[in-house]
Amino acid sequence: MIRRTVHTVSTSNADDAAFGALADASKMLDGASDARIVGGQMVALLLAAFPTPDAIIRRTADADLAISTTLATAGTLHDQLTAAGYEATAGNSYAKQDQTIDLLVPSRAGTFTRAEHGGRTFDAAPGLSLALAADPIELDVTVILRDGSALRLNTRLPTPEIATVLKAYASRSRAAVKDAVDLHNLLSIADAHPPTEIGGWSLTEPALSGSRRDAARILNALATRARRDPTLRASGVNPARLSALIQRHVAPQ
C-alpha cells in the first residue's frame, strides 16, 4: 500500500465545509477496510499526492464515501454519522449544517442504480467493487482552513487507475463538465508519474476484463469524439490533449 503526506489550503467557506465533511467521512474509515473516499475529493487529493503541472483545479462541495454492501447492511455508518450530528436527508445522504456526506455502494451491473441494504436505499455505482477490493492509496492530510487553523486527517482512496475507471463510468452516465475535468486530471497523473509510484496502471494492457474493459471502451469512445464533444468544450479541457492522453494510457478493446 502506498502512503503519502499531503498539505493543502482551503480557499472558501465552501471549501471549509467540504474538508470538514471529508474529515468526518475519513473517521468512518477507521477499522473499515471496505470503504474508500471517492468522487471529486478523491481526484483533488490524488492530484495533491501526485502533482502534475497540467492539472485543472476543481472544487467539490461534499464527501462521497464508497462502502461495501456488507457495511451498508450492518447500518454501522448510519449510527456513527447520526451520533456525529448528521441528519439522514435521504437513504444515503447525510447533512450537518453545510456539510454533506453521501454513502455509495457497488452496483451489481455496469450501470448506476439504486439498491436497498439494511432497510435503507443507496445510490449504487459501477466500479466500486474494484475500488474496494484493491489496495488503497493512504494519505495523511493537513488542511489549512480559512481561519488559519489546521485540520489533520488520515484517509484512503482508490489508486489513480481505479479512480479513472470510476470517472469513466460517471462520464458515460451524466456527461458532466466535472467528469471531463477529473478524467483529464487523472490521466495527467498517469502521464507524469510511473505506475510503480501511483499503485499500478494496467489500462494499457490489450485484453482487459470487467470494469477495466468497460472503462477502456468508454474512454476510447471519448477520444474518438473528443473534438466535437460539447461537454469538453464547456470544461476547459483541451480535446486534442485528452484524446492523446487516452491513446497513450488506455489500450483499445
Backbone as CSV, one residue per row, in Angstrom:
resi,resn,N_x,N_y,N_z,CA_x,CA_y,CA_z,C_x,C_y,C_z
1,MET,0.847,-1.200,0.000,0.000,0.000,0.000,0.879,1.245,0.000
2,ILE,0.525,2.221,-0.829,1.274,3.465,-0.926,0.713,4.471,0.075
3,ARG,1.625,5.133,0.809,1.206,6.136,1.777,1.940,7.444,1.490
4,ARG,1.202,8.538,1.512,1.773,9.851,1.209,1.264,10.890,2.198
5,THR,2.055,11.964,2.321,1.664,13.112,3.138,1.280,14.259,2.215
6,VAL,0.149,14.888,2.496,-0.396,15.928,1.630,-0.703,17.169,2.458
7,HIS,-0.354,18.337,1.914,-0.728,19.621,2.518,-1.545,20.405,1.493
8,THR,-2.659,20.956,1.920,-3.494,21.742,1.027,-4.126,22.893,1.800
9,VAL,-4.776,23.785,1.073,-5.316,25.016,1.664,-6.764,25.190,1.245
10,SER,-7.606,25.517,2.192,-8.990,25.876,1.903,-9.037,27.315,1.396
11,THR,-9.808,27.549,0.340,-9.858,28.887,-0.247,-11.219,29.567,-0.102
12,SER,-12.171,28.907,0.555,-13.507,29.495,0.691,-14.238,28.821,1.847
13,ASN,-15.368,29.400,2.225,-16.204,28.767,3.250,-16.731,27.417,2.774
14,ALA,-17.028,27.332,1.468,-17.489,26.056,0.915,-16.396,24.997,1.021
15,ASP,-15.150,25.422,0.808,-14.022,24.505,0.980,-13.928,24.022,2.422
16,ASP,-14.064,24.952,3.358,-14.031,24.572,4.777,-15.058,23.476,5.064
17,ALA,-16.273,23.668,4.547,-17.338,22.687,4.786,-17.001,21.354,4.132
18,ALA,-16.477,21.409,2.910,-16.142,20.174,2.202,-15.040,19.410,2.927
19,PHE,-14.026,20.124,3.404,-12.949,19.460,4.129,-13.440,18.939,5.482
20,GLY,-14.369,19.658,6.108,-14.952,19.168,7.349,-15.705,17.871,7.139
21,ALA,-16.464,17.803,6.035,-17.174,16.570,5.695,-16.192,15.447,5.387
22,LEU,-15.099,15.795,4.687,-14.067,14.795,4.394,-13.463,14.241,5.676
23,ALA,-13.177,15.111,6.634,-12.597,14.661,7.906,-13.561,13.723,8.633
24,ASP,-14.845,14.081,8.640,-15.824,13.228,9.307,-15.979,11.890,8.591
25,ALA,-16.025,11.918,7.260,-16.138,10.672,6.500,-14.904,9.804,6.691
26,SER,-13.730,10.445,6.764,-12.491,9.692,6.924,-12.421,8.996,8.275
27,LYS,-13.044,9.586,9.284,-13.092,8.923,10.592,-13.837,7.595,10.494
28,MET,-14.800,7.540,9.583,-15.564,6.303,9.406,-14.723,5.191,8.781
29,LEU,-13.568,5.557,8.197,-12.688,4.560,7.593,-11.913,3.782,8.638
30,ASP,-11.798,4.328,9.845,-11.025,3.666,10.892,-11.591,2.277,11.159
31,GLY,-10.759,1.275,10.973,-11.188,-0.095,11.235,-12.054,-0.701,10.161
32,ALA,-12.333,0.038,9.076,-13.172,-0.477,7.983,-12.324,-0.586,6.717
33,SER,-11.925,-1.799,6.373,-11.111,-1.987,5.176,-11.935,-1.864,3.905
34,ASP,-13.260,-1.964,4.035,-14.135,-1.955,2.869,-14.829,-0.614,2.683
35,ALA,-14.035,0.469,2.725,-14.557,1.817,2.498,-13.452,2.675,1.895
36,ARG,-13.835,3.580,0.996,-12.879,4.479,0.336,-13.552,5.834,0.089
37,ILE,-12.786,6.907,0.138,-13.258,8.209,-0.335,-13.241,8.184,-1.855
38,VAL,-14.345,8.595,-2.481,-14.425,8.644,-3.940,-14.951,10.025,-4.349
39,GLY,-15.344,10.179,-5.604,-15.915,11.446,-6.060,-14.864,12.519,-6.313
40,GLY,-15.311,13.766,-6.272,-14.430,14.886,-6.586,-13.265,15.028,-5.630
41,GLN,-13.491,14.781,-4.336,-12.398,14.897,-3.380,-11.347,13.821,-3.611
42,MET,-11.739,12.665,-4.071,-10.783,11.626,-4.454,-9.793,12.170,-5.472
43,VAL,-10.298,12.829,-6.511,-9.431,13.340,-7.572,-8.559,14.477,-7.050
44,ALA,-9.144,15.396,-6.277,-8.374,16.520,-5.750,-7.233,16.048,-4.849
45,LEU,-7.501,15.056,-4.014,-6.465,14.547,-3.120,-5.404,13.763,-3.878
46,LEU,-5.801,13.017,-4.901,-4.808,12.327,-5.719,-3.904,13.328,-6.436
47,LEU,-4.462,14.434,-6.888,-3.639,15.479,-7.507,-2.659,16.081,-6.502
48,ALA,-3.096,16.236,-5.260,-2.206,16.762,-4.228,-1.081,15.769,-3.908
49,ALA,-1.415,14.482,-3.974,-0.423,13.451,-3.688,0.526,13.221,-4.853
50,PHE,0.007,13.395,-6.074,0.801,13.146,-7.282,0.665,14.360,-8.207
51,PRO,1.383,15.429,-7.914,1.188,16.691,-8.645,1.529,16.562,-10.133
52,THR,0.820,17.333,-10.925,1.108,17.459,-12.346,0.883,18.911,-12.755
53,PRO,1.786,19.483,-13.556,1.624,20.891,-13.951,0.437,21.122,-14.874
54,ASP,-0.138,20.042,-15.404,-1.237,20.189,-16.359,-2.614,20.104,-15.709
55,ALA,-2.653,20.047,-14.379,-3.932,19.881,-13.684,-4.842,21.093,-13.882
56,ILE,-6.140,20.818,-13.958,-7.172,21.853,-13.965,-7.865,21.775,-12.608
57,ILE,-7.687,22.792,-11.787,-8.182,22.742,-10.408,-9.709,22.806,-10.390
58,ARG,-10.294,21.895,-9.631,-11.751,21.865,-9.478,-12.083,21.603,-8.016
59,ARG,-13.057,22.309,-7.489,-13.501,22.132,-6.110,-14.808,21.352,-6.065
60,THR,-15.054,20.697,-4.954,-16.302,19.967,-4.765,-16.873,20.288,-3.400
61,ALA,-18.181,20.141,-3.250,-18.839,20.638,-2.036,-19.153,19.569,-1.007
62,ASP,-19.029,18.285,-1.367,-19.423,17.248,-0.428,-18.372,16.151,-0.382
63,ALA,-18.603,15.149,0.440,-17.713,13.998,0.553,-18.496,12.752,0.162
64,ASP,-17.929,11.965,-0.750,-18.539,10.716,-1.176,-17.739,9.561,-0.582
65,LEU,-18.437,8.667,0.113,-17.783,7.535,0.769,-18.349,6.247,0.186
66,ALA,-17.478,5.475,-0.502,-17.882,4.182,-1.043,-17.726,3.116,0.034
67,ILE,-18.768,2.318,0.210,-18.738,1.271,1.229,-19.252,-0.032,0.637
68,SER,-18.866,-1.144,1.248,-19.337,-2.443,0.779,-20.804,-2.626,1.127
69,THR,-21.457,-3.556,0.436,-22.854,-3.851,0.762,-22.969,-4.454,2.167
70,THR,-21.928,-5.147,2.599,-21.924,-5.698,3.966,-21.976,-4.579,4.992
71,LEU,-21.160,-3.554,4.769,-21.130,-2.418,5.681,-22.433,-1.640,5.632
72,ALA,-22.993,-1.519,4.424,-24.271,-0.813,4.279,-25.387,-1.553,5.018
73,THR,-25.412,-2.868,4.903,-26.445,-3.665,5.548,-26.354,-3.592,7.066
74,ALA,-25.117,-3.538,7.578,-24.922,-3.506,9.032,-25.477,-2.239,9.664
75,GLY,-25.505,-1.131,8.915,-26.033,0.122,9.454,-25.086,0.848,10.391
76,THR,-23.845,0.378,10.493,-22.886,0.979,11.426,-22.612,2.439,11.104
77,LEU,-22.408,2.729,9.824,-22.076,4.104,9.448,-23.250,5.047,9.672
78,HIS,-24.452,4.564,9.455,-25.633,5.393,9.759,-25.616,5.805,11.230
79,ASP,-25.343,4.854,12.100,-25.300,5.151,13.530,-24.174,6.130,13.861
80,GLN,-23.010,5.929,13.248,-21.874,6.814,13.509,-22.140,8.235,13.018
81,LEU,-22.734,8.351,11.852,-22.996,9.669,11.294,-24.044,10.430,12.108
82,THR,-25.104,9.759,12.486,-26.126,10.443,13.284,-25.575,10.804,14.668
83,ALA,-24.719,9.945,15.224,-24.092,10.268,16.504,-23.164,11.472,16.390
84,ALA,-22.610,11.694,15.182,-21.718,12.834,14.950,-22.482,14.105,14.592
85,GLY,-23.813,14.042,14.641,-24.615,15.241,14.402,-25.178,15.366,13.012
86,TYR,-24.998,14.350,12.170,-25.548,14.389,10.819,-26.992,13.888,10.822
87,GLU,-27.778,14.446,9.937,-29.161,14.028,9.761,-29.294,13.335,8.411
88,ALA,-29.968,12.196,8.389,-30.196,11.482,7.136,-31.245,12.230,6.323
89,THR,-30.824,12.868,5.241,-31.750,13.617,4.386,-32.314,12.751,3.271
90,ALA,-31.672,11.597,3.041,-32.156,10.580,2.098,-31.539,9.273,2.572
91,GLY,-31.801,8.197,1.853,-31.292,6.910,2.307,-29.789,6.872,2.453
92,ASN,-29.093,7.595,1.568,-27.640,7.526,1.589,-26.977,8.900,1.698
93,SER,-27.736,9.934,1.984,-27.182,11.286,2.060,-27.397,11.856,3.455
94,TYR,-26.334,12.465,4.002,-26.352,12.959,5.369,-25.842,14.400,5.390
95,ALA,-26.490,15.249,6.186,-26.126,16.660,6.245,-25.977,17.115,7.688
96,LYS,-24.983,17.958,7.907,-24.783,18.635,9.192,-24.430,20.075,8.869
97,GLN,-25.368,20.969,9.102,-25.225,22.368,8.689,-24.905,22.392,7.191
98,ASP,-23.733,22.916,6.792,-23.416,22.977,5.363,-22.470,21.867,4.914
99,GLN,-22.348,20.817,5.709,-21.515,19.672,5.360,-22.398,18.508,4.898
100,THR,-21.982,17.846,3.825,-22.758,16.744,3.272,-21.862,15.542,3.020
101,ILE,-22.336,14.371,3.413,-21.659,13.110,3.142,-22.651,12.176,2.453
102,ASP,-22.237,11.608,1.318,-23.055,10.635,0.601,-22.382,9.269,0.677
103,LEU,-23.162,8.243,1.000,-22.678,6.870,1.037,-23.077,6.162,-0.261
104,LEU,-22.106,5.517,-0.906,-22.340,4.816,-2.164,-21.974,3.348,-2.010
105,VAL,-22.681,2.477,-2.703,-22.389,1.043,-2.671,-22.120,0.559,-4.092
106,PRO,-21.462,-0.601,-4.229,-21.206,-1.144,-5.571,-22.496,-1.547,-6.273
107,SER,-22.527,-1.305,-7.572,-23.624,-1.758,-8.411,-23.304,-3.156,-8.926
108,ARG,-24.300,-4.035,-8.922,-24.078,-5.385,-9.444,-24.062,-5.403,-10.970
109,ALA,-24.517,-4.340,-11.578,-24.493,-4.218,-13.038,-23.504,-3.111,-13.405
110,GLY,-23.312,-2.904,-14.689,-22.389,-1.865,-15.121,-23.056,-0.520,-15.271
111,THR,-24.088,-0.262,-14.467,-24.840,0.988,-14.563,-25.078,1.560,-13.173
112,PHE,-25.423,2.835,-13.131,-25.813,3.474,-11.882,-27.270,3.124,-11.595
113,THR,-27.532,2.778,-10.335,-28.886,2.372,-9.978,-29.112,2.666,-8.499
114,ARG,-30.211,2.202,-7.955,-30.499,2.319,-6.529,-30.632,0.919,-5.960
115,ALA,-30.182,0.745,-4.720,-30.237,-0.578,-4.099,-30.556,-0.427,-2.624
116,GLU,-31.315,-1.372,-2.088,-31.671,-1.336,-0.675,-30.797,-2.307,0.120
117,HIS,-30.253,-1.799,1.211,-29.442,-2.621,2.105,-29.748,-2.204,3.539
118,GLY,-30.064,-3.164,4.377,-30.341,-2.863,5.774,-31.508,-1.923,5.981
119,GLY,-32.467,-1.949,5.057,-33.639,-1.098,5.185,-33.450,0.329,4.711
120,ARG,-32.290,0.640,4.114,-32.034,1.978,3.585,-31.699,1.873,2.098
121,THR,-32.029,2.912,1.359,-31.784,2.922,-0.080,-30.518,3.714,-0.386
122,PHE,-29.655,3.132,-1.197,-28.361,3.727,-1.532,-28.239,3.927,-3.038
123,ASP,-27.451,4.937,-3.421,-27.002,5.025,-4.806,-25.935,3.953,-5.010
124,ALA,-26.105,3.138,-6.063,-25.158,2.073,-6.375,-24.410,2.442,-7.655
125,ALA,-23.068,2.384,-7.605,-22.242,2.842,-8.715,-21.358,1.720,-9.246
126,PRO,-21.216,1.619,-10.564,-20.336,0.603,-11.139,-18.865,0.937,-10.858
127,GLY,-18.060,-0.106,-10.736,-16.634,0.072,-10.497,-16.236,0.089,-9.043
128,LEU,-17.204,0.251,-8.138,-16.846,0.357,-6.721,-16.357,-0.969,-6.140
129,SER,-16.816,-2.085,-6.678,-16.306,-3.378,-6.206,-14.808,-3.468,-6.447
130,LEU,-14.366,-3.005,-7.605,-12.934,-2.978,-7.919,-12.195,-2.056,-6.957
131,ALA,-12.763,-0.898,-6.689,-12.119,0.070,-5.791,-11.973,-0.476,-4.381
132,LEU,-12.969,-1.196,-3.906,-12.938,-1.703,-2.537,-12.050,-2.932,-2.396
133,ALA,-11.854,-3.676,-3.489,-11.052,-4.897,-3.433,-9.554,-4.625,-3.527
134,ALA,-9.173,-3.537,-4.179,-7.753,-3.247,-4.411,-7.137,-2.491,-3.232
135,ASP,-5.818,-2.605,-3.101,-5.112,-1.838,-2.070,-5.309,-0.341,-2.315
136,PRO,-5.570,0.433,-1.275,-5.815,1.865,-1.457,-4.517,2.685,-1.459
137,ILE,-4.666,3.941,-1.813,-3.660,4.962,-1.515,-4.051,5.558,-0.167
138,GLU,-3.133,5.571,0.780,-3.419,6.145,2.097,-2.717,7.492,2.219
139,LEU,-3.467,8.488,2.650,-2.934,9.847,2.746,-3.050,10.380,4.167
140,ASP,-1.996,11.027,4.625,-2.032,11.850,5.827,-2.158,13.293,5.351
141,VAL,-3.287,13.898,5.622,-3.648,15.191,5.033,-3.671,16.277,6.105
142,THR,-3.043,17.403,5.791,-3.170,18.613,6.605,-3.799,19.699,5.748
143,VAL,-4.911,20.256,6.218,-5.609,21.328,5.511,-5.546,22.591,6.361
144,ILE,-5.078,23.683,5.781,-5.133,24.983,6.460,-6.464,25.631,6.103
145,LEU,-7.314,25.794,7.109,-8.641,26.341,6.890,-8.613,27.860,6.785
146,ARG,-9.745,28.443,6.477,-9.810,29.895,6.241,-9.422,30.706,7.465
147,ASP,-9.678,30.182,8.664,-9.345,30.919,9.880,-7.896,30.696,10.320
148,GLY,-7.130,29.960,9.531,-5.730,29.711,9.835,-5.464,28.459,10.639
149,SER,-6.505,27.806,11.118,-6.316,26.581,11.891,-6.006,25.418,10.955
150,ALA,-5.403,24.374,11.516,-5.020,23.205,10.725,-5.966,22.041,11.026
151,LEU,-6.486,21.450,9.974,-7.322,20.259,10.089,-6.493,19.080,9.601
152,ARG,-6.310,18.079,10.447,-5.488,16.918,10.084,-6.360,15.670,10.040
153,LEU,-6.137,14.856,9.023,-6.924,13.638,8.869,-6.121,12.593,8.118
154,ASN,-6.516,11.354,8.288,-5.967,10.235,7.528,-7.097,9.639,6.712
155,THR,-6.837,9.357,5.444,-7.905,8.866,4.592,-7.378,7.871,3.579
156,ARG,-8.293,7.105,2.967,-7.922,6.099,1.971,-8.712,6.319,0.688
157,LEU,-7.996,6.231,-0.431,-8.575,6.481,-1.745,-8.243,5.334,-2.689
158,PRO,-9.017,5.180,-3.762,-8.587,4.283,-4.836,-7.331,4.839,-5.511
159,THR,-6.598,3.973,-6.195,-5.449,4.423,-6.973,-5.916,5.296,-8.140
160,PRO,-5.013,6.073,-8.753,-5.414,6.864,-9.918,-6.026,6.034,-11.043
161,GLU,-5.512,4.815,-11.248,-6.089,3.968,-12.302,-7.537,3.617,-11.984
162,ILE,-7.796,3.164,-10.776,-9.171,2.780,-10.424,-10.065,4.013,-10.358
163,ALA,-9.523,5.146,-9.915,-10.288,6.397,-9.950,-10.688,6.733,-11.388
164,THR,-9.811,6.460,-12.344,-10.123,6.691,-13.757,-11.268,5.797,-14.207
165,VAL,-11.276,4.547,-13.756,-12.372,3.635,-14.078,-13.696,4.202,-13.548
166,LEU,-13.693,4.651,-12.291,-14.919,5.198,-11.697,-15.405,6.425,-12.463
167,LYS,-14.473,7.296,-12.816,-14.863,8.520,-13.519,-15.266,8.248,-14.967
168,ALA,-14.733,7.199,-15.571,-15.173,6.831,-16.923,-16.646,6.432,-16.896
169,TYR,-17.018,5.600,-15.931,-18.435,5.226,-15.791,-19.294,6.476,-15.578
170,ALA,-18.836,7.377,-14.698,-19.621,8.585,-14.416,-19.795,9.429,-15.672
171,SER,-18.743,9.527,-16.487,-18.819,10.359,-17.697,-19.823,9.801,-18.690
172,ARG,-19.961,8.477,-18.718,-20.945,7.870,-19.618,-22.367,8.090,-19.110
173,SER,-22.520,8.144,-17.794,-23.850,8.238,-17.203,-24.455,9.622,-17.304
174,ARG,-23.621,10.677,-17.127,-24.218,12.002,-16.992,-23.589,13.091,-17.850
175,ALA,-22.486,12.814,-18.546,-21.862,13.790,-19.436,-21.703,15.150,-18.770
176,ALA,-21.120,15.155,-17.562,-20.947,16.395,-16.808,-19.562,16.975,-17.023
177,VAL,-19.483,18.312,-16.976,-18.205,19.006,-17.128,-17.199,18.513,-16.094
178,LYS,-17.653,18.314,-14.854,-16.731,17.933,-13.788,-16.064,16.590,-14.071
179,ASP,-16.759,15.678,-14.733,-16.164,14.381,-15.029,-15.095,14.501,-16.114
180,ALA,-15.321,15.380,-17.088,-14.301,15.611,-18.113,-13.033,16.173,-17.489
181,VAL,-13.193,17.130,-16.580,-12.040,17.704,-15.889,-11.319,16.645,-15.064
182,ASP,-12.089,15.842,-14.341,-11.480,14.815,-13.489,-10.735,13.771,-14.321
183,LEU,-11.296,13.347,-15.436,-10.604,12.384,-16.296,-9.307,12.972,-16.842
184,HIS,-9.357,14.209,-17.265,-8.135,14.881,-17.730,-7.074,14.883,-16.635
185,ASN,-7.465,15.203,-15.414,-6.504,15.281,-14.315,-5.938,13.910,-13.960
186,LEU,-6.776,12.891,-13.938,-6.311,11.547,-13.589,-5.368,11.001,-14.654
187,LEU,-5.703,11.199,-15.914,-4.821,10.748,-16.984,-3.517,11.552,-17.003
188,SER,-3.582,12.805,-16.569,-2.359,13.612,-16.457,-1.452,13.079,-15.350
189,ILE,-2.045,12.567,-14.268,-1.249,11.917,-13.223,-0.516,10.709,-13.814
190,ALA,-1.235,9.890,-14.571,-0.610,8.718,-15.194,0.492,9.123,-16.157
191,ASP,0.337,10.271,-16.778,1.338,10.751,-17.734,2.589,11.273,-17.043
192,ALA,2.429,11.764,-15.810,3.536,12.424,-15.118,4.275,11.520,-14.139
193,HIS,3.671,10.385,-13.765,4.253,9.542,-12.725,4.312,8.091,-13.190
194,PRO,5.372,7.352,-12.857,5.456,5.942,-13.256,4.435,5.096,-12.519
195,PRO,4.002,3.989,-13.132,2.986,3.138,-12.489,3.371,2.667,-11.090
196,THR,4.652,2.377,-10.879,5.072,1.893,-9.559,4.862,2.931,-8.469
197,GLU,4.804,4.202,-8.844,4.651,5.287,-7.870,3.200,5.537,-7.510
198,ILE,2.269,5.163,-8.408,0.857,5.513,-8.218,-0.027,4.289,-7.979
199,GLY,0.578,3.157,-7.662,-0.224,1.986,-7.335,-0.553,1.089,-8.504
200,GLY,0.142,1.291,-9.637,-0.070,0.451,-10.815,-0.960,1.097,-11.852
201,TRP,-0.827,0.617,-13.099,-1.657,1.115,-14.204,-1.723,0.013,-15.259
202,SER,-2.846,-0.670,-15.337,-2.977,-1.794,-16.273,-3.922,-1.504,-17.435
203,LEU,-4.429,-0.281,-17.545,-5.345,0.053,-18.631,-4.674,0.033,-20.003
204,THR,-3.348,-0.062,-20.028,-2.640,-0.165,-21.306,-2.577,-1.602,-21.819
205,GLU,-3.045,-2.568,-21.030,-2.992,-3.966,-21.459,-4.025,-4.228,-22.556
206,PRO,-3.687,-5.092,-23.533,-4.569,-5.255,-24.703,-5.835,-6.051,-24.455
207,ALA,-5.860,-6.899,-23.440,-7.039,-7.747,-23.209,-7.514,-7.576,-21.774
208,LEU,-8.264,-6.520,-21.520,-8.777,-6.226,-20.189,-10.095,-6.965,-19.971
209,SER,-10.553,-6.976,-18.727,-11.835,-7.602,-18.415,-12.568,-6.780,-17.375
210,GLY,-13.853,-7.070,-17.208,-14.644,-6.442,-16.166,-14.708,-4.931,-16.271
211,SER,-14.589,-4.268,-15.125,-14.726,-2.811,-15.065,-13.630,-2.106,-15.850
212,ARG,-12.432,-2.651,-15.860,-11.353,-2.026,-16.631,-11.671,-2.039,-18.129
213,ARG,-12.196,-3.149,-18.611,-12.557,-3.218,-20.033,-13.676,-2.218,-20.347
214,ASP,-14.679,-2.148,-19.491,-15.755,-1.169,-19.701,-15.188,0.243,-19.779
215,ALA,-14.307,0.570,-18.814,-13.736,1.914,-18.764,-12.912,2.207,-20.010
216,ALA,-12.130,1.230,-20.455,-11.305,1.433,-21.648,-12.178,1.712,-22.872
217,ARG,-13.281,0.998,-22.985,-14.176,1.226,-24.125,-14.828,2.607,-24.053
218,ILE,-15.227,3.016,-22.857,-15.815,4.348,-22.684,-14.799,5.420,-23.050
219,LEU,-13.570,5.262,-22.576,-12.540,6.278,-22.804,-12.114,6.336,-24.264
220,ASN,-12.002,5.194,-24.915,-11.640,5.218,-26.326,-12.737,5.848,-27.176
221,ALA,-13.988,5.623,-26.793,-15.088,6.295,-27.486,-15.022,7.800,-27.270
222,LEU,-14.650,8.214,-26.053,-14.500,9.641,-25.764,-13.377,10.250,-26.604
223,ALA,-12.271,9.526,-26.735,-11.158,10.031,-27.547,-11.574,10.226,-28.997
224,THR,-12.406,9.324,-29.503,-12.845,9.403,-30.896,-13.702,10.637,-31.155
225,ARG,-14.549,10.987,-30.182,-15.471,12.120,-30.393,-15.000,13.397,-29.710
226,ALA,-13.795,13.407,-29.155,-13.356,14.496,-28.276,-13.502,15.868,-28.919
227,ARG,-13.135,16.002,-30.177,-13.126,17.329,-30.810,-14.520,17.907,-31.006
228,ARG,-15.542,17.058,-30.990,-16.904,17.564,-31.192,-17.787,17.371,-29.964
229,ASP,-17.178,17.003,-28.835,-17.935,16.753,-27.610,-18.263,18.079,-26.920
230,PRO,-19.546,18.438,-26.758,-19.904,19.726,-26.148,-19.493,19.825,-24.687
231,THR,-19.464,18.690,-23.979,-19.040,18.716,-22.580,-17.585,19.132,-22.460
232,LEU,-16.733,18.622,-23.334,-15.324,19.009,-23.312,-15.151,20.489,-23.636
233,ARG,-15.913,20.973,-24.592,-15.805,22.397,-24.946,-16.158,23.274,-23.753
234,ALA,-17.119,22.843,-22.949,-17.549,23.641,-21.799,-16.621,23.482,-20.598
235,SER,-15.796,22.435,-20.585,-14.998,22.114,-19.407,-13.673,22.844,-19.320
236,GLY,-13.185,23.347,-20.434,-11.841,23.926,-20.450,-10.757,22.911,-20.733
237,VAL,-11.137,21.645,-20.884,-10.179,20.599,-21.231,-9.862,20.697,-22.726
238,ASN,-8.579,20.611,-23.063,-8.165,20.619,-24.463,-8.503,19.259,-25.079
239,PRO,-9.433,19.198,-26.034,-9.837,17.900,-26.593,-8.692,17.108,-27.193
240,ALA,-7.779,17.804,-27.876,-6.653,17.109,-28.502,-5.750,16.488,-27.445
241,ARG,-5.527,17.218,-26.351,-4.677,16.670,-25.291,-5.343,15.475,-24.618
242,LEU,-6.649,15.586,-24.325,-7.332,14.470,-23.683,-7.315,13.238,-24.584
243,SER,-7.550,13.432,-25.859,-7.513,12.312,-26.791,-6.134,11.665,-26.812
244,ALA,-5.080,12.498,-26.800,-3.717,11.961,-26.798,-3.414,11.204,-25.514
245,LEU,-3.895,11.708,-24.376,-3.684,11.016,-23.101,-4.362,9.651,-23.103
246,ILE,-5.576,9.605,-23.622,-6.292,8.331,-23.686,-5.555,7.337,-24.584
247,GLN,-5.133,7.805,-25.755,-4.420,6.928,-26.680,-3.113,6.423,-26.075
248,ARG,-2.483,7.235,-25.244,-1.194,6.861,-24.645,-1.357,5.898,-23.476
249,HIS,-2.453,6.033,-22.713,-2.560,5.303,-21.445,-3.720,4.305,-21.380
250,VAL,-4.492,4.193,-22.450,-5.630,3.260,-22.467,-5.604,2.480,-23.780
251,ALA,-5.536,1.168,-23.673,-5.481,0.331,-24.870,-6.865,0.160,-25.492
252,PRO,-6.949,0.087,-26.819,-8.235,-0.233,-27.464,-8.708,-1.619,-27.029
253,GLN,-10.035,-1.764,-26.928,-10.599,-3.051,-26.516,-11.627,-3.517,-27.545
